[in-house]
Amino acid sequence: MVPFRTHMARRWQSWEWPERLEFGVALLLQLALLGLLISTLVEAQWLVAFAAAIVLFLTFLPALIERQFAIQLPVEFTLVTAVFLYAAFGLGEVQAFYDRFWWWDLLLHSVSALGLGLAGFLLVYSFHQTQRVILPPLYFALTAFGFAVTLGTLWEIFEFLLDWGLGFSMQGSGLTDTMTDLMVDMAGAALAAWVGYHYVKDGDSLIADRLFRTLVAKNPHLFRRKAESDSSPNPKTGGGAGSQGD
């Protein structure tokens, strides 16, 4: 497995300047979370420090997924992950944005649900483009919707565990806050499903098209169609799929 430092160096070299700028913003947010972690350790706020360490680790998930599965994700995934986690914990919890702005939690959930829905859509659509999975547009929409709602539900469980176990107040008014968040998650997921559906059906989604083209450009080895793979030379026979009758 490629060392993490080497993996990140290769990513940096493959990026153009807009991608490097996006990654730079994500890195600044990670450093801000690291600073928060250090300050809470110095002040002996052990529970907050523990939560900050978990949140900081989660910002590295896109890079860890890339390294584990030998793929390159669009840098937007790294940026959106860092922005959401910093906004949710660094601003929302530590800076009390949840209490100062009633709409803060709703904004985060709606935007994150849209992003997660698009991520789920890209995952399945990638298999569709390689002809490994052939599905009608409706199934892409359902996958995007289900993926976003599932992860949104897992985040609500994470908030509950922090509130219940560490004494935070991320869920605010409790059941009302949780159900409101889930309904907003569903709205954002439905929007992502709508975008994915129309992209598969009509090919008219600027957001989905850009993300998918970036994914293909960064991972050409993953997006060879099944027919191309079948026609590639067989290392044992020295011929392609059509060479059996030669």
GIQUIRA-V879570 format. One record per residue. N is the residue number from 1. RES is the residue in one small letter. NEAR is the number of other ideal C-beta (glycine too) atoms within 12 Angstrom. D_FIRST is the distance of its C-alpha to the first C-alpha in Angstrom with 2 decimals. Layout:
n:N res:RES near:NEAR d_first:D_FIRST
n:N res:RES near:NEAR d_first:D_FIRST
This chain:
n:1 res:m near:11 d_first:0.00
n:2 res:v near:16 d_first:3.80
n:3 res:p near:10 d_first:6.39
n:4 res:f near:16 d_first:8.79
n:5 res:r near:12 d_first:11.57
n:6 res:t near:13 d_first:10.31
n:7 res:h near:25 d_first:9.59
n:8 res:m near:25 d_first:13.11
n:9 res:a near:14 d_first:14.65
n:10 res:r near:19 d_first:13.85
n:11 res:r near:30 d_first:15.31
n:12 res:w near:23 d_first:18.31
n:13 res:q near:13 d_first:19.03
n:14 res:s near:21 d_first:19.12
n:15 res:w near:25 d_first:21.59
n:16 res:e near:15 d_first:25.36
n:17 res:w near:11 d_first:27.53
n:18 res:p near:16 d_first:28.32
n:19 res:e near:26 d_first:24.67
n:20 res:r near:19 d_first:24.24
n:21 res:l near:17 d_first:27.37
n:22 res:e near:28 d_first:26.16
n:23 res:f near:32 d_first:22.95
n:24 res:g near:20 d_first:25.24
n:25 res:v near:23 d_first:27.41
n:26 res:a near:33 d_first:24.55
n:27 res:l near:26 d_first:23.47
n:28 res:l near:20 d_first:27.12
n:29 res:l near:33 d_first:27.33
n:30 res:q near:32 d_first:24.31
n:31 res:l near:19 d_first:26.08
n:32 res:a near:28 d_first:29.24
n:33 res:l near:39 d_first:27.71
n:34 res:l near:25 d_first:26.36
n:35 res:g near:20 d_first:29.92
n:36 res:l near:30 d_first:31.34
n:37 res:l near:29 d_first:29.19
n:38 res:i near:18 d_first:30.33
n:39 res:s near:18 d_first:33.93
n:40 res:t near:27 d_first:34.08
n:41 res:l near:18 d_first:32.77
n:42 res:v near:13 d_first:35.44
n:43 res:e near:15 d_first:38.05
n:44 res:a near:10 d_first:36.97
n:45 res:q near:21 d_first:36.49
n:46 res:w near:16 d_first:34.01
n:47 res:l near:20 d_first:33.95
n:48 res:v near:28 d_first:33.44
n:49 res:a near:26 d_first:30.72
n:50 res:f near:22 d_first:28.90
n:51 res:a near:34 d_first:29.20
n:52 res:a near:36 d_first:28.14
n:53 res:a near:24 d_first:24.93
n:54 res:i near:25 d_first:24.14
n:55 res:v near:40 d_first:25.04
n:56 res:l near:29 d_first:23.00
n:57 res:f near:20 d_first:19.85
n:58 res:l near:29 d_first:20.71
n:59 res:t near:37 d_first:20.79
n:60 res:f near:29 d_first:17.04
n:61 res:l near:26 d_first:16.52
n:62 res:p near:34 d_first:16.32
n:63 res:a near:34 d_first:13.52
n:64 res:l near:21 d_first:11.57
n:65 res:i near:20 d_first:12.48
n:66 res:e near:28 d_first:11.40
n:67 res:r near:23 d_first:7.83
n:68 res:q near:16 d_first:7.82
n:69 res:f near:18 d_first:9.85
n:70 res:a near:16 d_first:9.00
n:71 res:i near:27 d_first:12.57
n:72 res:q near:32 d_first:14.84
n:73 res:l near:38 d_first:17.62
n:74 res:p near:37 d_first:20.96
n:75 res:v near:35 d_first:21.21
n:76 res:e near:31 d_first:24.22
n:77 res:f near:36 d_first:22.15
n:78 res:t near:37 d_first:20.88
n:79 res:l near:30 d_first:24.47
n:80 res:v near:33 d_first:26.19
n:81 res:t near:39 d_first:24.04
n:82 res:a near:36 d_first:24.81
n:83 res:v near:30 d_first:28.44
n:84 res:f near:39 d_first:29.05
n:85 res:l near:37 d_first:27.70
n:86 res:y near:35 d_first:29.54
n:87 res:a near:30 d_first:32.64
n:88 res:a near:41 d_first:32.57
n:89 res:f near:42 d_first:32.04
n:90 res:g near:35 d_first:32.76
n:91 res:l near:27 d_first:35.78
n:92 res:g near:34 d_first:36.71
n:93 res:e near:37 d_first:36.66
n:94 res:v near:32 d_first:36.85
n:95 res:q near:18 d_first:39.17
n:96 res:a near:17 d_first:41.04
n:97 res:f near:25 d_first:40.76
n:98 res:y near:32 d_first:41.07
n:99 res:d near:19 d_first:44.53
n:100 res:r near:14 d_first:45.56
n:101 res:f near:17 d_first:44.75
n:102 res:w near:14 d_first:45.43
n:103 res:w near:16 d_first:43.47
n:104 res:w near:26 d_first:40.22
n:105 res:d near:37 d_first:38.63
n:106 res:l near:25 d_first:39.85
n:107 res:l near:24 d_first:38.45
n:108 res:l near:36 d_first:34.94
n:109 res:h near:41 d_first:34.96
n:110 res:s near:30 d_first:36.39
n:111 res:v near:30 d_first:33.96
n:112 res:s near:36 d_first:30.88
n:113 res:a near:41 d_first:32.15
n:114 res:l near:38 d_first:32.56
n:115 res:g near:38 d_first:29.03
n:116 res:l near:40 d_first:27.53
n:117 res:g near:44 d_first:29.80
n:118 res:l near:43 d_first:28.66
n:119 res:a near:38 d_first:24.98
n:120 res:g near:36 d_first:25.94
n:121 res:f near:44 d_first:27.98
n:122 res:l near:42 d_first:25.26
n:123 res:l near:31 d_first:22.95
n:124 res:v near:35 d_first:25.69
n:125 res:y near:39 d_first:27.10
n:126 res:s near:33 d_first:23.88
n:127 res:f near:23 d_first:24.28
n:128 res:h near:26 d_first:27.94
n:129 res:q near:28 d_first:27.44
n:130 res:t near:24 d_first:25.41
n:131 res:q near:18 d_first:28.27
n:132 res:r near:20 d_first:26.16
n:133 res:v near:17 d_first:28.31
n:134 res:i near:17 d_first:31.84
n:135 res:l near:23 d_first:33.54
n:136 res:p near:15 d_first:36.69
n:137 res:p near:26 d_first:36.54
n:138 res:l near:17 d_first:37.75
n:139 res:y near:24 d_first:34.66
n:140 res:f near:39 d_first:32.44
n:141 res:a near:34 d_first:34.75
n:142 res:l near:26 d_first:34.63
n:143 res:t near:35 d_first:30.83
n:144 res:a near:43 d_first:30.68
n:145 res:f near:35 d_first:33.43
n:146 res:g near:28 d_first:32.03
n:147 res:f near:33 d_first:28.52
n:148 res:a near:42 d_first:30.09
n:149 res:v near:33 d_first:32.68
n:150 res:t near:23 d_first:30.27
n:151 res:l near:32 d_first:28.03
n:152 res:g near:40 d_first:31.26
n:153 res:t near:25 d_first:32.54
n:154 res:l near:19 d_first:29.47
n:155 res:w near:33 d_first:30.01
n:156 res:e near:33 d_first:33.64
n:157 res:i near:20 d_first:32.65
n:158 res:f near:28 d_first:30.45
n:159 res:e near:34 d_first:33.52
n:160 res:f near:23 d_first:35.76
n:161 res:l near:19 d_first:33.66
n:162 res:l near:27 d_first:33.72
n:163 res:d near:24 d_first:37.46
n:164 res:w near:15 d_first:38.28
n:165 res:g near:16 d_first:36.15
n:166 res:l near:25 d_first:36.05
n:167 res:g near:16 d_first:39.28
n:168 res:f near:30 d_first:38.13
n:169 res:s near:22 d_first:40.11
n:170 res:m near:37 d_first:37.56
n:171 res:q near:30 d_first:39.51
n:172 res:g near:28 d_first:42.80
n:173 res:s near:17 d_first:45.59
n:174 res:g near:17 d_first:43.62
n:175 res:l near:13 d_first:44.19
n:176 res:t near:13 d_first:45.66
n:177 res:d near:26 d_first:42.73
n:178 res:t near:26 d_first:40.21
n:179 res:m near:19 d_first:42.12
n:180 res:t near:24 d_first:42.66
n:181 res:d near:39 d_first:38.96
n:182 res:l near:31 d_first:38.22
n:183 res:m near:22 d_first:40.94
n:184 res:v near:31 d_first:39.56
n:185 res:d near:38 d_first:36.09
n:186 res:m near:27 d_first:37.80
n:187 res:a near:26 d_first:39.58
n:188 res:g near:36 d_first:36.44
n:189 res:a near:40 d_first:34.71
n:190 res:a near:26 d_first:37.80
n:191 res:l near:31 d_first:37.69
n:192 res:a near:43 d_first:34.07
n:193 res:a near:37 d_first:35.15
n:194 res:w near:31 d_first:38.12
n:195 res:v near:39 d_first:36.03
n:196 res:g near:46 d_first:33.65
n:197 res:y near:31 d_first:36.64
n:198 res:h near:24 d_first:38.51
n:199 res:y near:33 d_first:35.54
n:200 res:v near:32 d_first:35.03
n:201 res:k near:19 d_first:38.80
n:202 res:d near:14 d_first:39.97
n:203 res:g near:17 d_first:37.02
n:204 res:d near:15 d_first:38.63
n:205 res:s near:30 d_first:36.12
n:206 res:l near:14 d_first:35.11
n:207 res:i near:26 d_first:32.46
n:208 res:a near:39 d_first:30.72
n:209 res:d near:24 d_first:31.07
n:210 res:r near:20 d_first:29.49
n:211 res:l near:33 d_first:26.44
n:212 res:f near:34 d_first:25.96
n:213 res:r near:23 d_first:26.51
n:214 res:t near:29 d_first:23.92
n:215 res:l near:32 d_first:21.35
n:216 res:v near:25 d_first:22.33
n:217 res:a near:20 d_first:22.37
n:218 res:k near:28 d_first:18.80
n:219 res:n near:24 d_first:17.48
n:220 res:p near:17 d_first:19.89
n:221 res:h near:15 d_first:17.80
n:222 res:l near:23 d_first:18.17
n:223 res:f near:27 d_first:21.87
n:224 res:r near:19 d_first:23.35
n:225 res:r near:20 d_first:26.22
n:226 res:k near:18 d_first:26.54
n:227 res:a near:14 d_first:29.44
n:228 res:e near:17 d_first:27.49
n:229 res:s near:18 d_first:24.79
n:230 res:d near:19 d_first:27.67
n:231 res:s near:15 d_first:29.37
n:232 res:s near:19 d_first:26.50
n:233 res:p near:15 d_first:27.16
n:234 res:n near:15 d_first:26.47
n:235 res:p near:8 d_first:24.76
n:236 res:k near:8 d_first:27.11
n:237 res:t near:14 d_first:30.33
n:238 res:g near:11 d_first:29.80
n:239 res:g near:16 d_first:31.40
n:240 res:g near:18 d_first:30.77
n:241 res:a near:17 d_first:31.95
n:242 res:g near:14 d_first:35.47
n:243 res:s near:15 d_first:35.63
n:244 res:q near:12 d_first:36.53
n:245 res:g near:8 d_first:40.20
n:246 res:d near:9 d_first:40.22
